[in-house]
Structures are given as structure tokens and as C-alpha cells.
Amino acid sequence: MTPSSAPFFLRTFANLELSARQPDGTRQVILQRGKPLAVLAYCASARKREHGRDTLATLLWSDAPPDRARHNVRQALWRLRRLLGDLFVTREDAVISVGADLASDRDLFLDAVYRNDASDALGWYEGPFLGGVTIPGGDEFDDWASGERRRLEDALLRVAEPYLRGDVLRMKPSERRSAIEALVQKAPANPDARRIAIDVLLDMDDRVAAQGEADAMEQLAQQQEITLSPACAVSVARARERVDTTAVAEPTGLSLDLVGRDDQFARVVQAWTLAKQGQCQVVLLTGVAGIGKSRLLKAIHARCTGRRSRALTVRANSGEQDVPFGYAAQVARALASLPGAAGINADSARELVALDPALGSRYAVSPSTNEGGESVRRRALAVLDLLSAIAEQEPLALLLDDLHWADPASRQLLSIAIGRLSELPLLVVGTTRPSSATSLDHATLAVLPLLPLGADAVVDAIRSSGVWPDSAEAEHFIHTLAEACDGIPLAVMERLSLAQESGLILLHDGSWRSADWPKAASEIAVSSPLSRRIAACSEHEHRLLLRLAVAGMPLSADVWLAHAPVSAGDVATTASVQSLQQKGLVLQQDTMYAPAHDVITEHLLSRSAPDAVRDAHVALAIALIESDAVDRLTVGLRHFVHGGDATRAAHTLGRIVARARRSGDPRHARDIMSDLLGDRLPQPLQDTLLASVPWRERSARVASRLMVAAAVLLSVATTGASWYAMRTPSLAIRQSAVVTVPANQYGTNAMRLLPSLVVAVPTGRSADVLQARGVRVRSLRPSATIIAGDSAMVENGTAAFGNLRIRTTDSVVALRFEAEGYRPIDFEMSSKEGIQTPRLGTNRVRLAEAQFGSQRVRGPHARIDVERGAMISGVVQIQYTANWPAASVWLSMTPSWGDPQALGRDLTPVPTPVKQDIIDMSIGVQAPKEAGRYWLLFVVAAEPSGGFALSRTNWTLGEPVWGDGNDIASLPDSTIRRANIEGAILSRLAMPEYLQRAEKRCDGSARKVRGVGIRYCEAEMALFGIEVVVR
């Protein structure tokens, strides 16, 4: 029964009154607070339980003599029976039951709690239970009401917290803020209500309001003379802590709600729930630049930060792509600051200090001296040990942002460490662009692509930026903007900012205004709004922006603005900085400055003159080396190199090596240079830089022996030999293998590595010696032998071991590559990382998601509706797995209507072997002019072109065979639907008769095509289709 239809309604929250339904449908209060109504409230809380006279007398008339108390009970019951009739059942001065026709807000609230309907529960809970009700002589009643009040408040908070925090993406900020205010108002004396408010406000990145709630919580604790619970104390501390510089801030004055990402957010929250139960989870968010990966990661960070859990965000910087292990060191440094990081073993601590020397202050150990492939493996295990130690203290969400900017060595290290995570309360979430979609690997890996937003979601995002006029012209502007942005949130921001800076629209006090909405709508659809915004900057602003762009990482003000190129002085510089911030081109996080988005950096670097970029590098380097801090010196060295200033670069390298010697670093100067600058520098530049280092400081061993004067010739010889050995350049792994493939022609337990191992050989040695002797490889384990390809010649600075074959029964392949005049390099990988013999199901392709205008589809039953003759355009994301290698594999597409030979097309080549790779494809094709059901068909096949795949012709026939009824476009609907579910099907493949194999089922008779006998044999095909309904 609904409250409106109930004859009587009892209100107990924030007040106490009884109302009756009138004939006209309105409600009239018939009894207000007093002892009779208190009796009804008490009895209605347990309707089916009998309440005796003595119990009620003690409850409400404890100050009266027993006879008088029992009389008062009889009077109260008589009055209630007269009002309620048969709903109030009594017998011998005892209340037997209260009928269901008496509705109460308390029962409706509890029903909402049981249904987990937080919105309904918040609506019924208008304030504290029996708030303000005080009954003379009712001490027992007050005690009961107080206990019931606490119980109901706890129920409210229990259902409200997950609703307000878990549904952050489904509520507008204004709605969420109103719900927070209502919660605090309805439970004003409960510190946990304030705690929830703080946590939700921090989720919304409203730190000012969160600090206000923290102050209110502490005042409440003082008034009540209570000690805050640990959970409340943690929330207060979070509200007052400094902002994390790794967080992604929104441009000042203009921001959009996070919309259209409910599914991805829910998947991550589900993974977080499993992770907190001890099931390690790994999630990878992929999407193009500006799609909202970092914004979604920010919401995930807020969601995973709680009373008994911790979230850590580490963002890769584009300026450190060439620094080996730079990002891995950044991750290790951030992790080492967390509770539990001290619980690693001594070996792991040495590896971490070798990875990041700054951790020497955290772990009092000497750095490890391992080199080559062994160092990568050991450092990965050290990071794994560090993650385990932290996660064992409390659940951890490690969020790795912009993995596409991470250096290759760091990606390899993190992939090894994360791939070995097992039963830990740990969630790893990475973000990357589609080209790096396989940068993480784990048994639980879930790749979640972020597609462009649908039209409705873009409109919602635009409306969230402020209050828009209720006019047709403003509505037209909104929809014009939405159409111009192609579903990219960053494009919305760029075009709105351009319109603001052009004076076409104005955001004032949260409301949008314009003197000419039609003109604004016509200007908003211009191409390349970012180019126009940057072109409108002053020369000084452009130079400051370019300096931030070449830095590729946040800069402090003293570095960014040092030697500012302007004659007007500090006033002009300050004005330029403020202008860039107001335009949303630069963000300030604490004392650090950075471009508002990577797209701005990429635009500046691609559009600026080479000389201007080099000058910006040099100016930045000069500002960096003014400090003697080793981290600034190393960054300054890289910028001198990028700026082409070899003289200053050499001087800076000399300072760095001198500091290394003073700190006891034993590495040779060449190795220090290689660690800081990578191995890709031209040999002449390497020689120039190294020549600036005094020879006595190039090797720590030489320096130490010079200190004892080298009095004995043997000591001098030993010193010289040691120096020469340290000076010897090292081989390096240019391309690493990832899987093993059986090589059955060499017998049992024989295998080859894919992709082929490629060893880099630094130039500068005798070309004749290299060509004659090449690079050799040997096994480091007696259980493994090299059975073929134990050497390779050097060509263009590399040696490719494509013919390498190994026989082993061990679980690990350990190899050493050697060349005369070079230090060897070791390589190690699991021999179990193999691929399977091709069979049905090992080659699969599935639809991840597709967006055609406002229609978003996914899964095996994807269908779109179009008008006859309309253009079908959009973006399709496919998930592809192949457990076998092939030289040429193509993704192709054809519609099932028209001429497949004319309409079919190659989309892109795809790599193999590969696991759950995500491929983004733009599609454009005209719908048929006749109504009906059709298909867009996508196929992946190991053929030299899509024509062979779409016609189901083996490449050995030389040309595709069309029109034989075997084309992909002629497949029946049932076959396509089965392929959508299974990812692959068996179908007929046209192949030469002489290639027919016994294991393949083929047609009985051959036919002639271009003079060649062919048969149609059963073969696997990776296929899926999107159904197209033409109306």
C-alpha cells in the first residue's frame, strides 16, 4: 500500500505526527506529539509483537505511581482505538498488533534499505528518528528512541555511502552535492555522515568543501566530547593533505562531467572488489588522445582510495621516453613511499637502488652491479617484491597513466613484474593509446577500449559545463558543437575555449551567454581549433609553451621562467603565465607547471621550426644546470643533446661523472652516459661527450689506483687492463623474443624464438673484424644446447639470430651473446611462453565495440539500423588473438550487398602471434537502396591481401577466385552468427590440387581455374559480422 492510499500515515523522522486521508485525497494531521502518539510509535515499530500494559507504563509513565501509570496507559489506548478503529488491536490493556493500513515513514525507509534503494531511503529519512521528541517521565522511552535512532542512522549511512561513491559517474555534480548536503542535514550529529561527505567531495575533487566538512567534523567531536574513529580521522587527514602532483587537474573555469564511461568504470570497480578479496586484477584502458583516459583514471583513483585501501597514480612523461628504466624508477620511487615498502629483502633493495639511486636514502644498501638481461629480470623481481610487501599491508590500486610514453626498458620490466603477480589484494590499471595496447600482460588482463562518445553523451558533457539558456539558438549551438567534436571530450573543451577566447560566448557565474548564438554556432565548427588558439598567443606565451613542450614533464617555476625571453621583465612574464592558465593551455599543480594535455605538446613540437625547438631545449638545459642537484643535471644533459649543444653537454656529463665518483659509483663513464642517454646516440657524439671526462675519472677503478700512486708495474698493468675492460662497449638486445615455437624438424624439445632475437652492436670497431667473425651465442645452462644458428653476421650495426634453434627440457632459456672487442649481453626468458599448434579456436576475432553515429553496439549480436542509401560511417574496435606466426596477416572488410570484389577492402595488417590485441578501424560504406537485412563482415586471414581472404582463395593460386559462390559475402546468416559467438569457423578455401593434404577435408572432384586444378578444402577462418537492418 502506498502512503497516498493508506488511511493513516505515521511520521516519525524529524517529527512525530499522525495524519488521516481525507475524502478529497488530501491528508490532515489528527494527532501530534504526546504520550498517546509515542505509544503508537513504539508499538508500530514491532507491529506483530504484543506490548503489555506494565511495559508501556514503565516506558512512558515511570514518574507516576503504578496505579496512576496503568490508568494513563488505558486512556492512551482508548484514544488510539477511537482514532484508528480496528487497525489498533488491544486486549485487556495490552496492544496485540497494529494493522497494515497504518503506513509509516520508518517502515517505508527500512523497506528501501532492504531493497538497497538509496535514493528512496534518502527521500523517506527526513531527519533523526523522533527528532526533538522529549516525553516527561519517559526516560525508558527516550533510551529506546535513542537506540533506534542510532540503528536507523547507521542503516541510512550504510546504504548512502556506496550510492554516493559508487554511482559518481551516473550523477551530475549538482545532484551529488545536493545529496551530500541532505545527508549531513538529516544526520547532523553523526560524524560518519561528515566522513562520507568528505570522501565524496574528494571524489569530486572539491578539496575546499572537503576541508570545510573536516572542520565541521572536528567541531562536532569537541561538542560531543568524543574521539573521532580511525576512519573519520583518515578522512580528515585526506582532506587536508597536499594535492597529489600526479593527479590530472581540469582547466580553471571550464570543466566537463565524466559521461559515457559507466560500463568501463563499473568493470574497474568490479575488478577492485575482486582485488580486495586477494585476487590480483589487471585492467588496461585504451583510447586515442583526448578520449578521456586520464579523466577516467582520476575517478578510479578517487573510488579506490578508502579507509582501508590505497591508490597510487604514476604518470609517464613524454620527455623521458629515451631514458632507460626512467618510468620504472619513477614507479619504484612512488611505491617506496607507501607503508609496507620496508618489508622487502636485501637483494630486492639493492636492485631498487640500482634502478633509482635516489632510493639509497630509503634503503641503506649498496646498488646491485648486475648488467644486461639479468639486470632486467632481477629488477623486475625486486619491483614484484615491493608490490607484494605493500599489498600485504592493505589493498593497493596501482594506476599507471600514459603508458605509451614509458621507455621500452620500463615497459619490459613492468610487464615481467606484473605478469608474475598472483594472489595479492592488488589492482593494476594502465592507460595507453591503441598502438601500445599490449604493454601489460597478466592472466586476468582485461582490455577496455574507450570509443568516441555517442551524440547524446557529448550533449550531456556540453550541458555539464554550465547553465545554458533555454532557447532554440542555444540548443542549435550545443548540437552543432556536439557534431563537430566527433565524440572526443578534449575536442569539446578546445572548441568551447576557442569560442570563449574569440569573445563569441561567455561563461559568467556558471551560466553561458552570447550576444550572437548563430554566429557562435557557425564559428564553432572550424577545423583545428587548437592551432587557432596557439596562433592567437603572443610571442612570449608561445615561447613559454614551447619550453614546457620540449621538457616533456612538469617544471617548477624557477626552471620554466628562468631567463624568460622578454624585455619587459617579470611583469610581462607573470601576465603571460596568467594568460596561459586562463586559456586552459597550462595547468599549475602545487609549484609545478605543465601543458594541459599531451595533445598541446605534440602540436607544438610538430608545428614549431626545428631551430626554435633546439633553442628551447638549450634554454631549458641552461636553467636546469644552474642547480647542482644530480636529477637536474641529468635532465639538463639530455636537453643539451637534443638541442645540439655538444660543448655544454660534454661539460655537464663531466660534472655528473665527477659527482658519481664522489658518491662511490663504480660505473665507467661510458656506462653512465649510456644509462642517461640510451644507446642510440651517434658514435661521434658519444666520443665527443666521453672525451670531456678526464681519463682518470672515466673508471672508478683507475681513480682508486691513482690514489696509491701505482708504485708497482704489476699494479699499473692491472689498472690499465681493468680500465680497458671497463671501457669496452657492450652488446645490447635490440629486439627481444616473447614466445617459443616448436622446431619439429630438429627433433623433440627443439624450439625457435619469436620474434627473432636481434643484438645491437655499437659502431666504431673494425668493420672487417665484425663481418668476418660476427656475434656468437651460447647457452648458459647445461640442460640446453644450441643446435643451429649459433652465430650471426653484423649488418648496419645489428646481428639477427633468425636461424637460432635450441633444444632444452628446462623451463628457462638462458643465452649469452658475445663478440670480440665487446662486453657480452645475457638474455633469459621462459621456454613455456610458447604458442600452440594451429587448430580451430587458436585464431579468433571478435567485436569489442563499434560506434555508428548515435548507435553503439558490442558483442555477438551487434545490429545497427540505417535508412536506405545512407552512409554507414563509424569506428569499429575488434579484439584479435592468433597463437601462430605468419608473415602477412590482413584484416579485411566487405558488405554482404553489392559486388564484393569492388566493395571489399583491406583495412590494416595485423601482427602475429598476438593475444587479445585491440584494433581500431574507421568504416565508411553506403547502405543498399533496398530494405532488408545485410551484414558488414570482417575477416582476419594469413594472406598477402584482403582479396584472397574475402574470396576464400589460397595465395598460391596467384590471384583471388571470385564469383564461385565461395566468397565471404555469400555466407549464410547462421554461419555468421556462429562465427560471432565462437570467434572462428571452418569454411571452404580454394587451393591448388597439388597442395591438398590428407588431414584436410576437401571436395571430391577438382575444377580448372586459369588452367590450374583447384579443390575446396576445409580451413579455419576468423570472422565476425555486424548485422545491418535497412529500412
Summary of the structure (lengths in Angstrom):
residues: 1031
radius of gyration: 36.0
end to end distance: 45.9
largest distance: 120.1
contacts: 3388
relative contact order: 0.05
helix: 44%
strand: 22%
